[in-house]
Amino acid sequence: GEIGALVGLRTVNIDRQVVLISPCNTLININLPSFSWFSKKSFDNFNVKLYNSNGLLWSKEISENKMEYPGDEEGLKYGESYFWHVEGEDLIDTYKSVNQGFSILSKEKSIEVGSQEKRIKDLFRDDPNSCSYHLLLGSYYIKNGLLEDAFSILPEDCSVIPILL
C-alpha cells in the first residue's frame, strides 16, 4: 500500500534533530550501559545502533528517548571502545544523530576505581552530602577519564567548582 511505497522513499538526514546525551566521549565503569538522547522533533520510533571496531554489534528499535542495555545482548568487553548513534524515524524521513564514542575501563582499572570509591565514601560516611565529598570523588573520576560520572556526582548547590584538570 501507500506506506510500503513511502518506506522506499525514506531519506536519511544528519541535522542534529537527534542529539546523544549518554554515554558520550567518556570512559565508563560498567559493561551494560544505558543510553539516552534528546530529540528536537517527535518521531514514531528510534533505532539505536551500537558498533565496535569490527562493525555493528546490535540494532534495537524503541519508541522512547532512552533505553537500558538490551537483556538479550552480550555485555560489552572491559577495555574495549564502542560507538553508537540513533536514528529517529517518521513516515517519510530518517534523522541520524552524530556518532559518539565511549570506552569501558579495563577489568583491573574497574577494580581499582571501585576500591578507591569505597575509600572516599568511607572518609565521608558521616557527611555524604558535603561538597568536599562530591568534589573529591568528582576529581577522582575526572582523573580517571570517567567524565560522565564526574558531572553526575557534582551537586548543583556546590557554588565553587574548581578546574579539575
C-alpha atoms as an extended CHARMM CRD file, in Angstrom:
* protein
*
       165  EXT
         1         1  GLY       CA              0.0000000000        0.0000000000        0.0000000000  PROA      1               0.0000000000
         2         2  GLU       CA              0.8700000000        3.6550000000        0.4030000000  PROA      2               0.0000000000
         3         3  ILE       CA              3.0210000000        3.1790000000        3.5000000000  PROA      3               0.0000000000
         4         4  GLY       CA              5.0810000000        0.4890000000        1.7870000000  PROA      4               0.0000000000
         5         5  ALA       CA              5.7150000000        2.8620000000       -1.1050000000  PROA      5               0.0000000000
         6         6  LEU       CA              6.7110000000        5.6640000000        1.2860000000  PROA      6               0.0000000000
         7         7  VAL       CA              9.2360000000        3.4800000000        3.1380000000  PROA      7               0.0000000000
         8         8  GLY       CA             11.1870000000        3.0810000000       -0.0970000000  PROA      8               0.0000000000
         9         9  LEU       CA             11.3490000000        6.8820000000       -0.4270000000  PROA      9               0.0000000000
        10        10  ARG       CA             12.7350000000        7.4720000000        3.0710000000  PROA      10              0.0000000000
        11        11  THR       CA             15.8160000000        9.7100000000        3.1920000000  PROA      11              0.0000000000
        12        12  VAL       CA             18.4910000000        9.9940000000        5.8840000000  PROA      12              0.0000000000
        13        13  ASN       CA             19.2410000000       13.4530000000        7.2910000000  PROA      13              0.0000000000
        14        14  ILE       CA             22.0140000000       14.4000000000        9.7030000000  PROA      14              0.0000000000
        15        15  ASP       CA             20.8520000000       17.7860000000       11.0060000000  PROA      15              0.0000000000
        16        16  ARG       CA             21.0150000000       17.4920000000       14.8020000000  PROA      16              0.0000000000
        17        17  GLN       CA             17.3340000000       16.5380000000       15.2570000000  PROA      17              0.0000000000
        18        18  VAL       CA             18.5950000000       13.7030000000       17.4530000000  PROA      18              0.0000000000
        19        19  VAL       CA             21.3650000000       14.5570000000       19.9480000000  PROA      19              0.0000000000
        20        20  LEU       CA             23.0550000000       11.8460000000       22.0090000000  PROA      20              0.0000000000
        21        21  ILE       CA             23.3350000000       12.5090000000       25.7480000000  PROA      21              0.0000000000
        22        22  SER       CA             24.9110000000        9.4420000000       27.3410000000  PROA      22              0.0000000000
        23        23  PRO       CA             27.3570000000        7.7610000000       27.0720000000  PROA      23              0.0000000000
        24        24  CYS       CA             29.4000000000       10.2800000000       25.0770000000  PROA      24              0.0000000000
        25        25  ASN       CA             33.1790000000       10.6720000000       24.8010000000  PROA      25              0.0000000000
        26        26  THR       CA             33.9190000000        9.1380000000       28.1810000000  PROA      26              0.0000000000
        27        27  LEU       CA             35.2060000000        6.0640000000       29.9280000000  PROA      27              0.0000000000
        28        28  ILE       CA             32.5590000000        4.1170000000       31.8150000000  PROA      28              0.0000000000
        29        29  ASN       CA             32.8920000000        1.6270000000       34.6410000000  PROA      29              0.0000000000
        30        30  ILE       CA             30.0530000000       -0.7380000000       33.6830000000  PROA      30              0.0000000000
        31        31  ASN       CA             29.6850000000       -3.1020000000       30.7620000000  PROA      31              0.0000000000
        32        32  LEU       CA             25.8920000000       -2.8390000000       30.4860000000  PROA      32              0.0000000000
        33        33  PRO       CA             25.3780000000        0.9090000000       29.9610000000  PROA      33              0.0000000000
        34        34  SER       CA             22.0600000000        2.6170000000       29.4720000000  PROA      34              0.0000000000
        35        35  PHE       CA             21.6590000000        5.0290000000       26.5550000000  PROA      35              0.0000000000
        36        36  SER       CA             19.8630000000        8.3800000000       26.3900000000  PROA      36              0.0000000000
        37        37  TRP       CA             19.3330000000       11.0640000000       23.7690000000  PROA      37              0.0000000000
        38        38  PHE       CA             17.3720000000       14.2370000000       23.1320000000  PROA      38              0.0000000000
        39        39  SER       CA             15.0090000000       14.6590000000       20.2170000000  PROA      39              0.0000000000
        40        40  LYS       CA             14.0710000000       18.0890000000       18.8680000000  PROA      40              0.0000000000
        41        41  LYS       CA             11.2270000000       16.5500000000       16.8890000000  PROA      41              0.0000000000
        42        42  SER       CA              8.6370000000       13.8830000000       17.5740000000  PROA      42              0.0000000000
        43        43  PHE       CA              9.4140000000       10.5260000000       15.9610000000  PROA      43              0.0000000000
        44        44  ASP       CA              7.4130000000        7.3330000000       15.5900000000  PROA      44              0.0000000000
        45        45  ASN       CA             10.4270000000        5.2020000000       16.5430000000  PROA      45              0.0000000000
        46        46  PHE       CA             14.1260000000        5.3650000000       17.2320000000  PROA      46              0.0000000000
        47        47  ASN       CA             16.6870000000        2.8610000000       16.0340000000  PROA      47              0.0000000000
        48        48  VAL       CA             19.7040000000        2.5860000000       18.3680000000  PROA      48              0.0000000000
        49        49  LYS       CA             22.8410000000        1.0900000000       16.7950000000  PROA      49              0.0000000000
        50        50  LEU       CA             25.9720000000        0.0540000000       18.6860000000  PROA      50              0.0000000000
        51        51  TYR       CA             29.2980000000       -0.6490000000       16.9620000000  PROA      51              0.0000000000
        52        52  ASN       CA             32.7950000000       -1.7670000000       17.8460000000  PROA      52              0.0000000000
        53        53  SER       CA             35.9060000000       -1.7300000000       15.6520000000  PROA      53              0.0000000000
        54        54  ASN       CA             34.6210000000       -4.8070000000       13.8010000000  PROA      54              0.0000000000
        55        55  GLY       CA             31.2480000000       -3.2920000000       12.8700000000  PROA      55              0.0000000000
        56        56  LEU       CA             27.6380000000       -3.3920000000       14.0270000000  PROA      56              0.0000000000
        57        57  LEU       CA             27.0540000000       -5.2820000000       17.3080000000  PROA      57              0.0000000000
        58        58  TRP       CA             23.3260000000       -4.7290000000       17.5560000000  PROA      58              0.0000000000
        59        59  SER       CA             20.4440000000       -2.5550000000       16.4540000000  PROA      59              0.0000000000
        60        60  LYS       CA             17.2860000000       -2.0580000000       18.5470000000  PROA      60              0.0000000000
        61        61  GLU       CA             14.0550000000       -0.2300000000       17.7830000000  PROA      61              0.0000000000
        62        62  ILE       CA             12.4490000000        1.6960000000       20.6400000000  PROA      62              0.0000000000
        63        63  SER       CA              9.7630000000        4.3750000000       20.9920000000  PROA      63              0.0000000000
        64        64  GLU       CA             11.3490000000        6.2800000000       23.9290000000  PROA      64              0.0000000000
        65        65  ASN       CA             14.4400000000        8.5100000000       24.0610000000  PROA      65              0.0000000000
        66        66  LYS       CA             16.3020000000        6.2510000000       26.4880000000  PROA      66              0.0000000000
        67        67  MET       CA             16.9650000000        2.5560000000       26.8520000000  PROA      67              0.0000000000
        68        68  GLU       CA             18.5930000000        0.1230000000       29.2180000000  PROA      68              0.0000000000
        69        69  TYR       CA             21.2340000000       -2.1760000000       27.7940000000  PROA      69              0.0000000000
        70        70  PRO       CA             19.3310000000       -4.9370000000       25.9700000000  PROA      70              0.0000000000
        71        71  GLY       CA             18.9840000000       -8.0480000000       28.1100000000  PROA      71              0.0000000000
        72        72  ASP       CA             19.1940000000      -10.2930000000       25.0610000000  PROA      72              0.0000000000
        73        73  GLU       CA             22.6560000000       -8.9920000000       24.0950000000  PROA      73              0.0000000000
        74        74  GLU       CA             26.0610000000       -9.9810000000       25.4380000000  PROA      74              0.0000000000
        75        75  GLY       CA             27.6540000000       -7.4540000000       27.7930000000  PROA      75              0.0000000000
        76        76  LEU       CA             30.3850000000       -5.1990000000       26.4610000000  PROA      76              0.0000000000
        77        77  LYS       CA             34.0270000000       -6.1490000000       26.9290000000  PROA      77              0.0000000000
        78        78  TYR       CA             36.1840000000       -4.4310000000       29.5300000000  PROA      78              0.0000000000
        79        79  GLY       CA             38.9670000000       -2.3450000000       27.9910000000  PROA      79              0.0000000000
        80        80  GLU       CA             37.1730000000       -2.0150000000       24.6260000000  PROA      80              0.0000000000
        81        81  SER       CA             35.9010000000        1.0530000000       22.7580000000  PROA      81              0.0000000000
        82        82  TYR       CA             32.4770000000        1.4370000000       21.1820000000  PROA      82              0.0000000000
        83        83  PHE       CA             30.4540000000        3.9960000000       19.2960000000  PROA      83              0.0000000000
        84        84  TRP       CA             26.7570000000        4.4370000000       18.7650000000  PROA      84              0.0000000000
        85        85  HSD       CA             24.1430000000        6.5310000000       17.0580000000  PROA      85              0.0000000000
        86        86  VAL       CA             20.3770000000        6.8590000000       16.9920000000  PROA      86              0.0000000000
        87        87  GLU       CA             18.1040000000        7.2540000000       14.0060000000  PROA      87              0.0000000000
        88        88  GLY       CA             14.7470000000        8.9540000000       14.5170000000  PROA      88              0.0000000000
        89        89  GLU       CA             12.1660000000        7.6250000000       12.0760000000  PROA      89              0.0000000000
        90        90  ASP       CA              8.9630000000        9.2300000000       10.9210000000  PROA      90              0.0000000000
        91        91  LEU       CA              6.7050000000        8.3570000000        7.9920000000  PROA      91              0.0000000000
        92        92  ILE       CA              8.9920000000        9.7830000000        5.2850000000  PROA      92              0.0000000000
        93        93  ASP       CA             12.4150000000       10.5690000000        6.7150000000  PROA      93              0.0000000000
        94        94  THR       CA             15.0900000000        9.1700000000        8.9840000000  PROA      94              0.0000000000
        95        95  TYR       CA             17.1500000000       11.6110000000       11.0590000000  PROA      95              0.0000000000
        96        96  LYS       CA             20.5110000000       10.2580000000       12.2240000000  PROA      96              0.0000000000
        97        97  SER       CA             22.4930000000       11.5530000000       15.1920000000  PROA      97              0.0000000000
        98        98  VAL       CA             26.2230000000       12.1070000000       15.0440000000  PROA      98              0.0000000000
        99        99  ASN       CA             28.2310000000        9.0500000000       16.1670000000  PROA      99              0.0000000000
       100       100  GLN       CA             29.5300000000        9.2170000000       19.7400000000  PROA      100             0.0000000000
       101       101  GLY       CA             32.1630000000        7.0090000000       21.2970000000  PROA      101             0.0000000000
       102       102  PHE       CA             32.8310000000        5.6210000000       24.7450000000  PROA      102             0.0000000000
       103       103  SER       CA             35.1590000000        3.0320000000       26.2540000000  PROA      103             0.0000000000
       104       104  ILE       CA             34.7910000000        0.5360000000       29.0660000000  PROA      104             0.0000000000
       105       105  LEU       CA             37.5060000000        0.6010000000       31.7460000000  PROA      105             0.0000000000
       106       106  SER       CA             39.7970000000       -2.4100000000       31.8300000000  PROA      106             0.0000000000
       107       107  LYS       CA             38.8010000000       -5.0220000000       34.4210000000  PROA      107             0.0000000000
       108       108  GLU       CA             41.8770000000       -4.1560000000       36.5280000000  PROA      108             0.0000000000
       109       109  LYS       CA             41.1510000000       -0.4200000000       36.4050000000  PROA      109             0.0000000000
       110       110  SER       CA             37.4910000000       -1.0710000000       37.2310000000  PROA      110             0.0000000000
       111       111  ILE       CA             38.5110000000       -2.9500000000       40.3870000000  PROA      111             0.0000000000
       112       112  GLU       CA             40.9350000000       -0.1530000000       41.3320000000  PROA      112             0.0000000000
       113       113  VAL       CA             38.2660000000        2.5340000000       40.8150000000  PROA      113             0.0000000000
       114       114  GLY       CA             35.7540000000        0.5500000000       42.8970000000  PROA      114             0.0000000000
       115       115  SER       CA             38.2720000000        0.2410000000       45.7210000000  PROA      115             0.0000000000
       116       116  GLN       CA             39.1280000000        3.9510000000       45.6530000000  PROA      116             0.0000000000
       117       117  GLU       CA             35.4280000000        4.9310000000       45.5130000000  PROA      117             0.0000000000
       118       118  LYS       CA             34.8480000000        2.8790000000       48.6460000000  PROA      118             0.0000000000
       119       119  ARG       CA             37.7740000000        4.5710000000       50.4300000000  PROA      119             0.0000000000
       120       120  ILE       CA             36.4850000000        8.0500000000       49.5200000000  PROA      120             0.0000000000
       121       121  LYS       CA             32.9260000000        7.1490000000       50.5810000000  PROA      121             0.0000000000
       122       122  ASP       CA             34.2360000000        5.7550000000       53.8820000000  PROA      122             0.0000000000
       123       123  LEU       CA             36.0980000000        9.0340000000       54.5360000000  PROA      123             0.0000000000
       124       124  PHE       CA             32.8280000000       10.9640000000       54.2550000000  PROA      124             0.0000000000
       125       125  ARG       CA             30.3840000000        8.3970000000       55.6520000000  PROA      125             0.0000000000
       126       126  ASP       CA             29.2900000000       10.9120000000       58.3350000000  PROA      126             0.0000000000
       127       127  ASP       CA             28.6590000000       13.6680000000       55.7830000000  PROA      127             0.0000000000
       128       128  PRO       CA             27.8250000000       12.1160000000       52.3800000000  PROA      128             0.0000000000
       129       129  ASN       CA             26.1570000000       15.3210000000       51.1740000000  PROA      129             0.0000000000
       130       130  SER       CA             29.1710000000       17.5800000000       51.6890000000  PROA      130             0.0000000000
       131       131  CYS       CA             30.5880000000       19.4790000000       48.7350000000  PROA      131             0.0000000000
       132       132  SER       CA             34.0590000000       18.2460000000       49.7150000000  PROA      132             0.0000000000
       133       133  TYR       CA             32.9770000000       14.6460000000       49.2580000000  PROA      133             0.0000000000
       134       134  HSD       CA             31.4200000000       15.3220000000       45.8600000000  PROA      134             0.0000000000
       135       135  LEU       CA             34.3700000000       17.4110000000       44.6720000000  PROA      135             0.0000000000
       136       136  LEU       CA             36.9230000000       14.8090000000       45.7780000000  PROA      136             0.0000000000
       137       137  LEU       CA             35.0420000000       11.9310000000       44.1560000000  PROA      137             0.0000000000
       138       138  GLY       CA             34.3450000000       14.0370000000       41.0400000000  PROA      138             0.0000000000
       139       139  SER       CA             38.0450000000       14.9320000000       40.8000000000  PROA      139             0.0000000000
       140       140  TYR       CA             38.9730000000       11.2730000000       41.0950000000  PROA      140             0.0000000000
       141       141  TYR       CA             36.5280000000       10.3760000000       38.3150000000  PROA      141             0.0000000000
       142       142  ILE       CA             37.9170000000       13.0940000000       36.0280000000  PROA      142             0.0000000000
       143       143  LYS       CA             41.4940000000       11.9750000000       36.6870000000  PROA      143             0.0000000000
       144       144  ASN       CA             40.4730000000        8.5040000000       35.5040000000  PROA      144             0.0000000000
       145       145  GLY       CA             38.5140000000        9.6490000000       32.4380000000  PROA      145             0.0000000000
       146       146  LEU       CA             35.0920000000        8.9140000000       33.9350000000  PROA      146             0.0000000000
       147       147  LEU       CA             33.7280000000       12.2760000000       32.7900000000  PROA      147             0.0000000000
       148       148  GLU       CA             30.0160000000       11.4980000000       32.9290000000  PROA      148             0.0000000000
       149       149  ASP       CA             30.3900000000       10.0300000000       36.4240000000  PROA      149             0.0000000000
       150       150  ALA       CA             32.2380000000       13.1870000000       37.4970000000  PROA      150             0.0000000000
       151       151  PHE       CA             29.4890000000       15.5040000000       36.3010000000  PROA      151             0.0000000000
       152       152  SER       CA             26.7190000000       13.3300000000       37.7160000000  PROA      152             0.0000000000
       153       153  ILE       CA             28.2700000000       13.3520000000       41.2200000000  PROA      153             0.0000000000
       154       154  LEU       CA             28.6850000000       17.1390000000       41.4470000000  PROA      154             0.0000000000
       155       155  PRO       CA             25.6590000000       18.6320000000       43.2180000000  PROA      155             0.0000000000
       156       156  GLU       CA             24.1330000000       21.8570000000       41.9430000000  PROA      156             0.0000000000
       157       157  ASP       CA             24.3680000000       23.5350000000       45.3380000000  PROA      157             0.0000000000
       158       158  CYS       CA             28.1970000000       23.4380000000       45.4400000000  PROA      158             0.0000000000
       159       159  SER       CA             28.7910000000       27.0150000000       44.3520000000  PROA      159             0.0000000000
       160       160  VAL       CA             32.5570000000       26.7260000000       43.8840000000  PROA      160             0.0000000000
       161       161  ILE       CA             33.6480000000       24.1260000000       41.3760000000  PROA      161             0.0000000000
       162       162  PRO       CA             37.3880000000       24.3300000000       40.7370000000  PROA      162             0.0000000000
       163       163  ILE       CA             39.0070000000       23.4690000000       37.4550000000  PROA      163             0.0000000000
       164       164  LEU       CA             39.6980000000       19.7850000000       37.8870000000  PROA      164             0.0000000000
       165       165  LEU       CA             42.1950000000       19.1660000000       35.1170000000  PROA      165             0.0000000000
